Amino acid sequence: MKRRQFLGLAAALPVTTTFGGWTLFNHAVSAPRFDNPLFLPGADGPFAVLAPDNPFTLVAEQGWLPVPGREETPFLWYRTQVNGTEYQNPILLLRSGDELDVTLDNQLDEGTIIHWHGLHVPGRVDGHPMQTVDPGQQYEYRFRVTNRGGTYWYHTHAHHRTARQAHQGLASFLLVSDDDNEALNEALGLELGKTDLPLVLQDKRFDRLGHLVYRPNPMQGMMGYLGDEVLVNMTPAATHEVERRIHRLRLLNGSTARVYRLALRAGGEAIPFRVIGTDAGLLESPREAREAFLAPGERLEVLVDFAVLAGGDRVELHSLEFDPMAGGGMMGGGGMGRMMGGGMHDGDPLVLLEFVVRAGEATSAEVPGRLSRIEPIDVTNAAERDIRLDMAPMQWRINGEVYDPDRVPIEVDANTTEVWSIRNADHSMPHPMHIHGFSFQVLSRSGGPDFVREQAVNEQGLTVADLGWKDTVLLWPGETVRIAIDFTHDYAGDQLYVFHCHNLEHEDNDMMVNVRVRA
């Protein structure tokens, strides 16, 4: 059965536009017919939950995974065996205070390394791209998890190979629990894998044989490489039956470049949800929302109450339409800007996932008004630093710099606080900016497009995706975002990290700088 037949895509033919010989506009992802059960983590196999209590090894290698509608598809994965059980890309489940002792064994035919995205760790075990190890080599990680509970993840950070290796499969969740998370799940009766659902959104391209295709041309390498179908937990056209009760959705944007404008719809009507967490854990209190942006690398945790719906009702997770070039004047609002946005950083509407409400009695639960405690970073004596994002011909830059492993453009003193004012150029595109090793708090957002300003939840212009602790923040063309970073740590000696765009094609094209935290 052919892929488009299987997915039930709309009959419209693909539309392709070229510019200077490069494809700019690949047909938008069409709404599928939902007929594939959502893949959920089990006791073993792909995305199974592993709570390691002893040292183990993650083998990076070529494997094969069943994707609905295809024969087994070649993927890259992290494989391990623990107590006789085999796992591929395991969801690592840890508790704050646990020690992680894991060895990366590179059995690929190219270099790779693992980055523990969002974790506060010493530079030696962070997964800096210069730590990339050659085929046949190993790299040992041993560190204590000091982060608050939240939805983190681990993925390849191989120098100049991150986007392709991530697109081919080298990524998975790392969930951290703590007292606040356990209290929330107990209060709502939530169970991981059943009513507490990790959901990774990834757009992919497959050839007619069902093999993943990652071949960006120069323009796609500059703007971002988009897939022509979206998988949720490796499932295209996914559907999932839910009980009439509250569910916790842990949403991760694992795409290399695509930004999602997430919303829930039932019968064409908007369904509100409650945002309870962002990148680095729970908010202080739930915040009701009807939509939220999720950029590559970001996470968003939401509660959806299916108890208010009837059995048989269908709720769809959408990505609403937006103009990715809006806000700063880079051909935004139509014309070439819309063509480049539609093809290279798509803002076209998508339907990602369907929930079907199961018939039966509804289960009600009271959502706690207080989820956690977040102390605002004291910026009274914080040093101010300006960061500028701009573009040279076919090259995105940070403060006029592209990555040079021998240069350290940003140096800060340990145990100090800084406020970074990050300004995206008017003639630009969205950039999700990520710092390794530390979380931050977003102080203000200004200058962005109307559809972002309309989502503001306070006078500082923050959206629900900016609240709490963050490690990745999205900047639109012409926008300025101010963040506060506390560089407190107790690691011996200088620590080297990176600050980069999490559009992974941008990262691989050297939109990245070293950051040294001096002892």
C-alpha positions as CSV (number, residue, x, y, z in Angstrom):
1,M,0.0,0.0,0.0
2,K,1.4,3.4,-0.9
3,R,2.1,5.9,1.8
4,R,-0.5,8.5,0.6
5,Q,-3.1,5.8,0.2
6,F,-2.4,4.5,3.7
7,L,-2.5,8.0,5.3
8,G,-5.6,9.0,3.4
9,L,-4.1,12.3,2.4
10,A,-6.0,14.9,0.5
11,A,-6.1,14.3,-3.3
12,A,-4.5,17.6,-4.1
13,L,-1.2,17.2,-6.0
14,P,2.0,18.6,-4.3
15,V,2.8,22.2,-5.2
16,T,6.5,22.9,-5.7
17,T,8.1,26.3,-6.3
18,T,11.8,26.8,-7.1
19,F,14.1,29.7,-6.5
20,G,17.5,29.7,-8.0
21,G,17.2,26.0,-8.6
22,W,16.3,25.2,-4.9
23,T,13.0,23.9,-3.8
24,L,11.3,26.4,-1.5
25,F,7.7,25.3,-1.2
26,N,7.0,21.6,-0.6
27,H,3.3,20.9,-0.4
28,A,1.8,21.5,3.1
29,V,1.2,18.5,5.3
30,S,-2.4,17.5,4.7
31,A,-4.9,16.3,7.3
32,P,-4.8,12.5,7.6
33,R,-7.5,10.0,8.2
34,F,-6.8,8.9,11.8
35,D,-6.5,5.1,11.7
36,N,-3.2,4.3,13.4
37,P,-3.2,3.6,17.2
38,L,-0.9,6.0,19.0
39,F,2.3,4.2,20.0
40,L,2.7,4.3,23.8
41,P,5.6,3.3,25.9
42,G,5.5,-0.3,27.3
43,A,7.7,-2.5,29.4
44,D,10.3,-3.1,26.7
45,G,11.1,-2.2,23.1
46,P,11.0,1.3,21.6
47,F,10.3,4.1,24.0
48,A,9.9,1.7,26.9
49,V,10.3,3.3,30.4
50,L,13.6,2.5,32.0
51,A,14.3,3.6,35.6
52,P,18.0,2.8,35.9
53,D,19.5,2.1,39.3
54,N,22.8,0.7,38.1
55,P,25.3,1.6,35.4
56,F,24.2,0.7,31.9
57,T,25.3,1.3,28.3
58,L,23.5,3.1,25.4
59,V,24.6,1.7,22.1
60,A,24.1,4.2,19.2
61,E,23.5,2.1,16.1
62,Q,21.4,1.4,13.0
63,G,18.1,-0.4,13.8
64,W,14.7,-1.1,12.3
65,L,11.4,0.1,13.7
66,P,7.8,-0.7,12.6
67,V,6.1,2.5,11.4
68,P,2.4,2.0,10.7
69,G,1.7,1.6,7.0
70,R,5.2,0.5,6.1
71,E,7.5,-2.4,6.4
72,E,10.1,-2.0,9.1
73,T,11.9,1.4,8.6
74,P,15.6,1.9,9.2
75,F,16.2,4.2,12.1
76,L,19.1,5.3,14.3
77,W,18.5,4.5,17.9
78,Y,20.0,4.1,21.4
79,R,19.7,0.5,22.4
80,T,20.4,-1.0,25.8
81,Q,19.7,-4.2,27.7
82,V,19.0,-4.1,31.4
83,N,18.2,-7.2,33.5
84,G,17.6,-9.2,30.4
85,T,15.1,-6.6,28.9
86,E,15.8,-4.9,25.6
87,Y,15.1,-1.2,25.1
88,Q,15.4,1.1,22.1
89,N,15.4,4.8,22.7
90,P,14.2,4.2,26.3
91,I,12.3,6.9,28.2
92,L,14.7,7.4,31.1
93,L,12.8,7.8,34.4
94,L,14.8,9.4,37.3
95,R,14.2,11.2,40.5
96,S,15.8,14.4,41.5
97,G,18.9,13.4,43.5
98,D,19.5,10.2,41.6
99,E,22.8,9.5,40.0
100,L,23.0,8.6,36.3
101,D,25.8,6.3,35.3
102,V,25.7,5.5,31.6
103,T,28.2,4.8,28.8
104,L,27.7,5.8,25.2
105,D,29.0,3.1,22.9
106,N,29.2,4.5,19.3
107,Q,28.5,1.7,16.9
108,L,27.6,4.1,14.0
109,D,29.8,4.7,11.0
110,E,30.3,8.3,12.1
111,G,30.9,10.4,15.2
112,T,28.2,11.1,17.7
113,I,27.7,12.3,21.3
114,I,24.7,12.6,23.7
115,H,23.4,15.9,25.1
116,W,21.2,15.8,28.2
117,H,18.9,18.6,27.1
118,G,17.8,20.8,30.0
119,L,19.9,19.1,32.7
120,H,22.2,21.1,35.0
121,V,25.4,19.1,34.7
122,P,29.2,19.7,34.5
123,G,30.5,20.7,31.1
124,R,32.4,17.4,30.7
125,V,29.2,15.4,30.7
126,D,26.9,17.9,28.9
127,G,27.4,16.6,25.4
128,H,29.3,19.6,24.0
129,P,29.7,19.0,20.2
130,M,33.5,19.0,20.6
131,Q,33.1,15.9,22.7
132,T,31.9,14.0,19.6
133,V,33.4,10.5,19.7
134,D,34.5,8.5,16.6
135,P,33.0,5.2,15.5
136,G,33.9,2.3,17.9
137,Q,34.6,4.7,20.8
138,Q,32.9,5.1,24.1
139,Y,32.1,8.1,26.3
140,E,31.3,7.8,30.0
141,Y,28.7,10.0,31.8
142,R,28.3,10.0,35.5
143,F,26.4,12.8,37.2
144,R,23.8,13.5,39.9
145,V,20.4,14.8,38.6
146,T,19.9,18.1,40.5
147,N,17.0,19.4,38.3
148,R,13.5,19.9,39.6
149,G,11.0,17.4,38.3
150,G,10.0,17.9,34.7
151,T,10.0,16.7,31.1
152,Y,13.6,16.7,29.7
153,W,15.1,14.8,26.9
154,Y,18.4,13.5,25.5
155,H,19.5,13.6,21.9
156,T,22.5,13.6,19.7
157,H,24.7,16.7,19.5
158,A,27.3,15.4,17.0
159,H,29.2,18.3,15.5
160,H,27.7,19.2,12.1
161,R,25.6,16.0,12.2
162,T,22.9,16.8,14.8
163,A,20.0,17.5,12.5
164,R,20.3,14.4,10.4
165,Q,21.0,12.1,13.3
166,A,18.1,13.5,15.3
167,H,15.8,13.2,12.2
168,Q,16.9,9.6,11.8
169,G,16.0,8.8,15.4
170,L,18.7,9.6,18.0
171,A,16.5,11.1,20.7
172,S,14.2,10.2,23.6
173,F,12.6,11.5,26.8
174,L,14.3,11.9,30.2
175,L,11.6,12.4,32.8
176,V,12.6,13.6,36.3
177,S,10.2,13.2,39.2
178,D,10.2,15.0,42.5
179,D,7.8,15.6,45.4
180,D,5.7,18.2,43.5
181,N,5.3,15.9,40.5
182,E,4.4,12.9,42.6
183,A,1.9,15.0,44.6
184,L,0.2,16.2,41.4
185,N,-0.1,12.8,39.8
186,E,-1.4,11.3,43.1
187,A,-4.0,14.1,43.4
188,L,-5.2,13.5,39.9
189,G,-4.8,9.7,39.9
190,L,-2.4,9.9,36.9
191,E,-0.3,6.9,35.6
192,L,2.6,7.3,33.3
193,G,1.9,5.7,29.9
194,K,-1.9,5.6,30.5
195,T,-3.1,9.0,31.7
196,D,0.3,10.7,31.9
197,L,1.4,10.7,28.2
198,P,4.8,11.7,26.8
199,L,4.1,12.9,23.2
200,V,7.0,13.8,20.9
201,L,6.0,15.7,17.7
202,Q,8.4,15.1,14.7
203,D,7.9,15.8,11.1
204,K,9.6,13.4,8.7
205,R,10.1,12.6,5.1
206,F,10.0,9.0,3.7
207,D,10.8,7.7,0.3
208,R,8.7,5.2,-1.6
209,L,10.5,2.3,0.2
210,G,9.6,3.7,3.6
211,H,13.1,4.9,4.4
212,L,13.7,8.2,6.1
213,V,15.0,10.9,3.8
214,Y,17.3,13.7,5.0
215,R,18.8,15.6,2.1
216,P,18.5,19.3,2.6
217,N,19.6,21.6,-0.3
218,P,21.5,24.8,0.6
219,M,18.3,26.8,1.0
220,Q,16.8,24.2,3.3
221,G,20.0,24.0,5.2
222,M,19.7,27.7,5.9
223,M,16.0,27.9,6.5
224,G,15.3,24.5,8.1
225,Y,14.4,21.1,6.7
226,L,10.7,20.1,6.9
227,G,9.1,16.8,6.7
228,D,5.9,16.1,4.7
229,E,4.1,14.2,7.4
230,V,4.0,14.6,11.2
231,L,4.5,11.6,13.5
232,V,3.4,11.6,17.1
233,N,5.4,9.0,19.1
234,M,6.6,7.6,15.7
235,T,2.9,7.2,14.6
236,P,1.5,8.9,11.5
237,A,-2.2,9.7,11.5
238,A,-2.3,8.7,15.2
239,T,-5.5,8.1,17.1
240,H,-5.8,7.4,20.8
241,E,-8.8,6.4,23.0
242,V,-9.0,8.3,26.3
243,E,-11.2,7.8,29.4
244,R,-13.5,10.5,30.5
245,R,-11.1,12.0,33.0
246,I,-8.1,14.4,33.2
247,H,-5.0,13.5,31.2
248,R,-1.5,15.0,31.5
249,L,0.1,15.5,28.1
250,R,3.9,16.0,28.1
251,L,4.5,17.6,24.7
252,L,8.0,17.7,23.2
253,N,8.9,19.3,19.9
254,G,11.5,16.9,18.5
255,S,11.4,18.3,15.0
256,T,14.5,19.8,13.5
257,A,12.9,23.0,12.4
258,R,9.1,23.1,12.5
259,V,7.3,25.3,14.9
260,Y,3.8,24.2,16.1
261,R,1.0,26.5,17.1
262,L,-0.9,24.0,19.3
263,A,-4.6,24.0,19.9
264,L,-7.3,21.5,20.7
265,R,-10.5,21.3,18.7
266,A,-13.7,19.2,19.1
267,G,-16.4,19.6,16.4
268,G,-14.6,22.7,15.1
269,E,-14.8,24.4,18.6
270,A,-11.8,25.3,20.7
271,I,-11.2,23.2,23.8
272,P,-9.4,25.0,26.6
273,F,-6.5,23.3,28.4
274,R,-4.4,24.0,31.4
275,V,-0.7,24.6,31.1
276,I,1.0,23.1,34.1
277,G,4.7,23.0,33.1
278,T,7.3,24.3,30.6
279,D,10.8,23.2,29.8
280,A,12.2,22.7,33.3
281,G,9.2,21.6,35.3
282,L,5.9,22.6,36.8
283,L,4.6,26.2,37.0
284,E,3.5,27.6,40.4
285,S,-0.2,27.3,39.3
286,P,-2.1,26.1,36.3
287,R,-2.8,28.6,33.5
288,E,-5.8,28.2,31.2
289,A,-5.0,28.6,27.5
290,R,-6.5,27.9,24.1
291,E,-3.3,27.8,22.1
292,A,0.5,27.9,22.6
293,F,3.6,27.9,20.4
294,L,6.1,25.0,20.7
295,A,9.4,25.5,19.0
296,P,12.1,22.8,18.4
297,G,13.6,21.7,21.7
298,E,10.8,23.2,23.9
299,R,8.4,21.2,26.1
300,L,4.9,22.0,27.3
301,E,2.9,20.1,29.9
302,V,-0.9,20.5,29.8
303,L,-3.9,19.0,31.5
304,V,-6.9,18.1,29.3
305,D,-10.2,17.3,31.0
306,F,-12.0,14.8,28.8
307,A,-14.6,14.3,31.5
308,V,-16.6,17.2,30.2
309,L,-17.0,15.4,26.8
310,A,-19.4,12.6,25.9
311,G,-18.4,9.1,24.9
312,G,-17.6,9.0,21.2
313,D,-16.5,12.7,21.0
314,R,-13.4,13.3,19.1
315,V,-10.8,15.9,20.0
316,E,-8.0,16.8,17.6
317,L,-4.6,18.3,18.4
318,H,-4.0,21.0,15.8
319,S,-1.2,23.3,14.7
320,L,-2.9,26.5,13.7
321,E,-1.9,28.6,10.8
322,F,0.7,31.4,11.3
323,D,3.1,33.4,9.2
324,P,6.6,32.4,10.4
325,M,8.2,35.5,8.8
326,A,5.8,38.0,10.5
327,G,7.0,40.5,13.1
328,G,10.1,42.1,11.7
329,G,9.6,42.7,8.0
330,M,11.5,39.9,6.3
331,M,9.1,39.7,3.4
332,G,6.4,38.8,6.0
333,G,2.7,38.8,5.4
334,G,2.7,37.2,2.0
335,G,4.7,37.0,-1.3
336,M,8.2,35.5,-1.0
337,G,8.0,35.5,2.8
338,R,5.0,33.3,2.8
339,M,6.5,31.1,0.2
340,M,9.7,30.6,2.2
341,G,7.7,30.3,5.4
342,G,5.4,27.8,3.8
343,G,8.1,25.7,2.4
344,M,11.0,26.1,4.7
345,H,9.5,26.9,8.1
346,D,5.9,25.9,7.6
347,G,3.1,27.8,9.2
348,D,0.3,26.0,7.4
349,P,-2.4,24.4,9.4
350,L,-1.9,20.8,10.5
351,V,-3.9,18.1,12.3
352,L,-1.5,16.1,14.4
353,L,-3.4,13.6,16.6
354,E,-6.9,12.5,17.4
355,F,-8.3,11.6,20.8
356,V,-11.5,9.5,20.9
357,V,-13.4,9.8,24.2
358,R,-14.4,6.3,25.5
359,A,-18.0,5.8,26.7
360,G,-18.4,5.3,30.4
361,E,-18.7,7.2,33.7
362,A,-16.8,10.4,34.0
363,T,-14.1,10.6,36.7
364,S,-13.8,14.1,38.2
365,A,-10.8,15.4,40.1
366,E,-9.8,18.8,41.5
367,V,-6.7,20.3,40.0
368,P,-4.5,21.7,42.8
369,G,-4.3,25.5,42.8
370,R,-0.6,25.3,43.7
371,L,1.7,23.0,41.8
372,S,5.2,24.1,42.9
373,R,7.2,27.0,44.2
374,I,9.3,29.1,41.8
375,E,11.6,31.7,43.3
376,P,12.2,34.6,40.9
377,I,15.8,35.1,40.0
378,D,17.1,38.2,41.8
379,V,18.4,40.5,39.1
380,T,19.2,43.5,41.3
381,N,23.0,43.2,40.7
382,A,22.9,41.2,37.5
383,A,25.3,42.0,34.7
384,E,23.6,43.0,31.4
385,R,24.6,41.3,28.2
386,D,23.3,42.1,24.7
387,I,22.8,39.2,22.2
388,R,22.1,40.0,18.6
389,L,20.8,37.4,16.1
390,D,21.3,38.3,12.4
391,M,22.2,36.9,9.0
392,A,25.1,37.1,6.6
393,P,24.7,35.6,3.1
394,M,23.4,32.1,3.7
395,Q,24.6,32.2,7.3
396,W,22.8,32.9,10.6
397,R,24.9,34.5,13.4
398,I,25.1,35.3,17.1
399,N,26.6,38.7,17.8
400,G,28.2,38.5,14.3
401,E,29.8,35.2,15.2
402,V,29.6,31.7,13.7
403,Y,30.9,28.7,15.6
404,D,34.6,28.5,16.1
405,P,35.7,25.8,18.5
406,D,38.7,27.8,19.5
407,R,36.8,31.0,20.4
408,V,34.7,31.6,23.5
409,P,32.7,34.8,22.8
410,I,30.7,34.6,26.0
411,E,32.5,34.3,29.4
412,V,30.7,34.6,32.7
413,D,31.8,34.2,36.3
414,A,30.4,31.2,38.2
415,N,27.8,32.0,40.9
416,T,26.7,35.2,39.3
417,T,23.5,36.3,37.6
418,E,23.2,37.9,34.2
419,V,20.3,39.3,32.2
420,W,20.6,38.7,28.5
421,S,18.7,40.9,26.1
422,I,18.3,38.8,23.0
423,R,17.3,40.7,19.8
424,N,16.3,39.0,16.6
425,A,16.9,41.0,13.5
426,D,14.0,42.5,11.6
427,H,15.0,40.6,8.4
428,S,15.1,37.2,10.0
429,M,13.0,34.1,10.9
430,P,12.0,32.4,14.1
431,H,15.0,31.2,16.2
432,P,14.5,28.9,19.2
433,M,17.6,29.7,21.3
434,H,18.9,27.1,23.8
435,I,21.6,27.3,26.4
436,H,23.4,24.2,27.7
437,G,23.9,23.5,31.4
438,F,21.5,26.1,32.9
439,S,17.9,27.0,33.0
440,F,16.6,30.6,32.9
441,Q,13.5,32.7,33.5
442,V,12.0,34.9,30.8
443,L,11.6,38.5,32.0
444,S,9.9,40.1,29.0
445,R,9.0,39.8,25.4
446,S,8.4,42.7,23.0
447,G,8.3,43.6,19.3
448,G,6.9,40.3,18.0
449,P,4.0,39.7,15.6
450,D,0.4,40.4,16.5
451,F,-0.5,36.8,16.9
452,V,2.2,36.4,19.6
453,R,1.3,39.6,21.4
454,E,-2.3,38.5,21.5
455,Q,-1.2,35.4,23.6
456,A,0.5,37.6,26.3
457,V,-0.6,36.7,29.8
458,N,1.1,39.6,31.6
459,E,2.3,43.2,31.0
460,Q,5.8,41.9,30.2
461,G,4.4,40.2,27.1
462,L,5.1,36.6,28.2
463,T,3.1,33.8,26.7
464,V,2.2,30.6,28.6
465,A,5.2,28.9,27.0
466,D,7.5,31.5,28.6
467,L,6.4,30.9,32.2
468,G,8.4,29.0,34.8
469,W,11.9,27.7,34.2
470,K,13.1,27.4,30.6
471,D,16.1,26.3,28.7
472,T,14.9,27.2,25.1
473,V,13.1,30.4,24.1
474,L,11.6,31.3,20.7
475,L,12.3,34.6,19.1
476,W,10.4,36.0,16.2
477,P,11.7,38.4,13.6
478,G,12.2,41.9,15.1
479,E,11.5,40.6,18.6
480,T,13.5,41.2,21.8
481,V,13.4,38.7,24.7
482,R,15.1,39.3,28.0
483,I,16.0,36.4,30.1
484,A,17.7,36.0,33.6
485,I,20.3,33.3,34.1
486,D,21.7,32.2,37.5
487,F,25.1,30.7,36.8
488,T,25.4,29.2,40.3
489,H,27.1,25.8,40.4
490,D,29.5,23.8,42.6
491,Y,31.6,22.1,39.9
492,A,35.3,22.3,40.1
493,G,37.1,24.5,37.6
494,D,35.9,26.2,34.4
495,Q,32.9,24.8,32.6
496,L,32.4,25.0,28.8
497,Y,29.0,24.9,27.3
498,V,27.3,26.2,24.1
499,F,24.5,28.7,23.3
500,H,22.8,28.0,19.9
501,C,19.7,28.0,17.8
502,H,17.7,24.8,18.2
503,N,16.6,24.9,14.6
504,L,19.0,22.0,14.1
505,E,19.9,23.0,10.5
506,H,20.9,26.4,11.9
507,E,23.0,24.7,14.6
508,D,24.7,22.5,12.1
509,N,25.3,25.6,10.0
510,D,27.2,27.1,13.0
511,M,24.6,29.4,14.6
512,M,26.3,28.6,17.9
513,V,28.9,30.0,20.3
514,N,30.9,28.7,23.2
515,V,30.0,29.8,26.7
516,R,32.6,29.5,29.4
517,V,31.6,29.7,33.1
518,R,34.7,30.6,34.9
519,A,35.5,29.2,38.4
